[in-house]
């Protein structure tokens, strides 16, 4: 893809259209990493109510273009070729410019500098758990159902996420809910995928195997796109 076309495509993905009104109370979190979270550059708390661009500009030195809608460089780390800055909110690849998304209390704004094959690849990532199950996207949160063969082992998790519990194959899952499928496994794996739709805020499924106690502690896989 030619450079001009790439920039236009990235701007279109980032710009989107419209944004909800945000609350100015509470705090949000900003993460800045590179190479799919393998190197952490900044972790900070900012006031809710800021735009995503205002928030990252409080944490790092930012160079922007397209009237301040597109991040070109952070702390001197500049886009080049097929390497660029992408941002997520609560695990979703954002669908609008950083100047258009307004943070709510509890939101996790995650910027990652990475290579890409398709600018829309990796549309949801697991490293911000318990997001998006707690705060959703753009102020809209979906109901969550935890599917588990051992319900007693996930009851505390369900309370923390305001979720319900269902046994496997129960047929109780509505089309628009988020799902956390907890299964046994000799090692821990975790992957977040869409179930219906592909836009930020669409319902997702977290496939988790291993000890569910891991989901109750400080998430050890922060900044990871997936755990396999």
C-alpha positions as CSV (number, residue, x, y, z in Angstrom):
1,X,0.0,0.0,0.0
2,X,1.4,3.4,-1.0
3,X,2.2,5.7,2.0
4,X,-0.5,8.3,1.1
5,X,-3.2,5.7,0.8
6,X,-2.1,4.2,4.1
7,X,-2.3,7.5,6.0
8,X,-5.7,8.1,4.5
9,X,-6.9,4.7,5.6
10,X,-5.5,5.0,9.1
11,X,-7.1,8.4,9.4
12,X,-10.5,7.0,8.2
13,X,-10.3,4.2,10.7
14,X,-9.4,6.6,13.5
15,X,-11.7,9.4,12.5
16,X,-15.0,7.6,12.4
17,X,-17.9,9.9,13.0
18,X,-19.6,11.2,16.2
19,X,-18.8,10.6,19.9
20,X,-20.9,10.3,23.0
21,X,-20.8,12.9,25.7
22,X,-18.5,12.0,28.5
23,X,-18.5,12.5,32.3
24,X,-15.9,14.6,33.9
25,X,-16.0,12.7,37.2
26,X,-13.6,9.9,38.1
27,X,-10.4,8.7,36.6
28,X,-9.3,6.8,33.5
29,X,-6.1,5.0,32.7
30,X,-3.6,5.6,29.9
31,X,-1.1,2.9,28.8
32,X,1.6,3.4,26.1
33,X,3.4,0.4,24.8
34,X,5.2,-0.9,21.8
35,X,5.5,-4.1,19.8
36,X,2.1,-5.5,20.9
37,X,2.7,-4.7,24.5
38,X,6.1,-6.3,24.9
39,X,7.6,-3.0,26.0
40,X,5.7,-0.7,28.4
41,X,6.6,3.0,28.0
42,X,4.0,4.7,30.3
43,X,1.2,3.9,32.7
44,X,-0.7,6.8,34.1
45,X,-4.1,7.9,35.5
46,X,-5.9,10.9,34.1
47,X,-9.2,12.7,34.8
48,X,-12.3,11.3,33.0
49,X,-13.8,13.7,30.6
50,X,-10.6,14.3,28.6
51,X,-10.5,13.2,25.0
52,X,-8.1,10.4,24.2
53,X,-5.8,12.9,22.5
54,X,-5.8,15.2,25.5
55,X,-5.1,12.2,27.8
56,X,-2.1,10.9,25.9
57,X,-0.7,14.4,25.5
58,X,-0.7,14.7,29.3
59,X,1.4,11.5,29.6
60,X,3.8,11.8,26.7
61,X,5.2,14.1,24.0
62,X,2.9,13.7,21.0
63,X,3.2,14.8,17.4
64,X,-0.1,14.7,15.5
65,X,-1.4,15.4,12.1
66,X,-4.8,15.8,10.3
67,X,-5.7,18.7,12.6
68,X,-4.8,16.8,15.8
69,X,-6.9,13.7,15.0
70,X,-4.0,11.3,14.1
71,X,-1.0,10.5,16.3
72,X,2.2,10.5,14.2
73,X,4.8,10.1,17.0
74,X,5.0,9.5,20.7
75,X,8.1,10.4,22.6
76,X,9.9,10.7,19.3
77,X,8.8,7.2,18.2
78,X,7.5,8.0,14.8
79,X,5.4,6.0,12.2
80,X,7.4,4.6,9.3
81,X,6.5,2.1,6.6
82,X,4.1,-0.5,8.1
83,X,4.7,0.5,11.7
84,X,2.4,3.0,13.3
85,X,0.5,4.0,16.5
86,X,-2.9,2.3,17.2
87,X,-5.1,2.9,20.1
88,X,-7.7,0.8,22.0
89,X,-10.3,1.7,24.5
90,X,-11.2,-1.1,27.0
91,X,-9.8,-3.7,24.6
92,X,-11.5,-2.5,21.4
93,X,-9.6,-0.9,18.5
94,X,-11.0,2.6,18.5
95,X,-13.3,3.6,15.6
96,X,-12.7,7.4,15.7
97,X,-10.0,9.9,16.1
98,X,-8.3,10.4,19.5
99,X,-9.7,13.9,19.4
100,X,-13.3,12.5,19.2
101,X,-13.3,9.8,21.9
102,X,-14.1,11.2,25.3
103,X,-13.0,9.0,28.3
104,X,-15.4,7.8,30.9
105,X,-14.5,6.9,34.5
106,X,-12.8,3.5,34.5
107,X,-11.8,3.5,30.8
108,X,-8.5,2.1,29.7
109,X,-6.9,4.0,26.8
110,X,-4.1,1.9,25.4
111,X,-1.7,3.1,22.7
112,X,0.6,0.6,21.0
113,X,3.3,1.2,18.4
114,X,3.4,-1.9,16.2
115,X,3.8,-3.3,12.7
116,X,0.8,-4.2,10.8
117,X,-0.4,-6.2,7.7
118,X,-4.0,-4.8,7.7
119,X,-4.7,-1.6,9.7
120,X,-7.8,-3.2,11.1
121,X,-6.1,-6.4,12.3
122,X,-6.3,-7.2,16.0
123,X,-9.7,-5.5,16.5
124,X,-10.0,-6.7,20.1
125,X,-7.3,-7.6,22.6
126,X,-7.3,-9.4,25.9
127,X,-4.7,-7.4,27.9
128,X,-7.1,-4.8,29.3
129,X,-9.2,-7.4,31.2
130,X,-11.6,-7.0,33.1
131,X,-12.4,-4.7,30.2
132,X,-14.5,-4.5,28.2
133,X,-16.8,-6.4,30.6
134,X,-16.9,-3.7,33.2
135,X,-17.1,-0.5,31.1
136,X,-17.9,-1.5,27.5
137,X,-17.2,1.1,24.9
138,X,-18.3,4.7,24.5
139,X,-20.3,4.5,27.8
140,X,-22.3,1.5,26.7
141,X,-21.9,-1.7,28.6
142,X,-23.3,-5.1,27.6
143,X,-24.6,-7.8,29.9
144,X,-22.0,-10.6,30.6
145,X,-22.6,-14.3,31.0
146,X,-19.9,-16.6,32.4
147,X,-20.1,-20.1,31.1
148,X,-18.4,-22.6,33.4
149,X,-18.6,-26.3,34.3
150,X,-17.8,-25.4,37.9
151,X,-20.1,-22.5,38.8
152,X,-18.8,-22.2,42.4
153,X,-15.3,-21.4,41.1
154,X,-16.5,-18.3,39.2
155,X,-19.2,-16.8,41.6
156,X,-16.8,-14.2,43.0
157,X,-15.8,-13.2,39.4
158,X,-19.4,-13.0,38.4
159,X,-20.2,-10.6,41.3
160,X,-17.2,-8.4,40.4
161,X,-18.3,-8.2,36.8
162,X,-22.0,-7.9,37.5
163,X,-22.4,-11.1,35.4
164,X,-24.6,-14.1,35.5
165,X,-23.5,-17.8,35.3
166,X,-24.7,-20.4,32.9
167,X,-23.7,-24.1,32.4
168,X,-22.2,-25.1,29.0
169,X,-24.9,-25.9,26.4
170,X,-27.6,-24.3,28.5
171,X,-29.0,-22.3,25.6
172,X,-29.5,-19.3,27.8
173,X,-27.2,-17.0,25.9
174,X,-28.9,-14.1,24.2
175,X,-27.3,-12.9,20.9
176,X,-26.1,-9.5,22.3
177,X,-24.4,-10.5,25.5
178,X,-20.7,-10.8,26.3
179,X,-19.5,-14.3,27.1
180,X,-16.6,-15.5,29.3
181,X,-16.1,-19.2,28.7
182,X,-14.0,-20.7,31.5
183,X,-12.7,-24.2,31.0
184,X,-10.0,-26.4,32.6
185,X,-6.5,-26.5,31.2
186,X,-3.0,-27.6,32.1
187,X,-1.8,-24.1,31.1
188,X,-3.4,-20.7,31.0
189,X,-4.7,-19.4,27.7
190,X,-6.9,-16.4,27.0
191,X,-8.2,-14.9,23.8
192,X,-10.8,-12.2,23.1
193,X,-12.9,-12.4,19.9
194,X,-16.1,-10.9,18.5
195,X,-19.2,-13.0,18.5
196,X,-21.6,-10.8,16.5
197,X,-20.5,-7.7,14.6
198,X,-17.0,-6.3,14.3
199,X,-17.4,-2.7,15.5
200,X,-16.2,-1.4,18.9
201,X,-18.8,-2.2,21.5
202,X,-20.0,-5.3,19.7
203,X,-20.4,-8.4,21.9
204,X,-17.2,-10.4,22.6
205,X,-16.2,-13.8,23.9
206,X,-13.3,-14.4,26.2
207,X,-12.1,-18.0,25.9
208,X,-10.2,-18.8,29.0
209,X,-8.6,-22.0,30.1
210,X,-6.7,-22.7,33.3
211,X,-7.3,-21.8,37.0
212,X,-10.1,-19.2,37.2
213,X,-8.5,-17.7,40.3
214,X,-6.2,-16.0,37.8
215,X,-9.1,-13.9,36.7
216,X,-9.7,-12.7,40.2
217,X,-6.2,-11.4,40.9
218,X,-4.4,-8.5,39.3
219,X,-4.5,-9.5,35.6
220,X,-1.0,-11.0,35.0
221,X,-1.4,-10.6,31.2
222,X,-1.8,-6.9,31.0
223,X,-0.6,-5.4,27.7
224,X,-0.9,-8.8,25.9
225,X,-3.0,-9.1,22.8
226,X,-3.7,-12.8,23.6
227,X,-2.4,-15.6,25.8
228,X,-1.8,-18.9,24.0
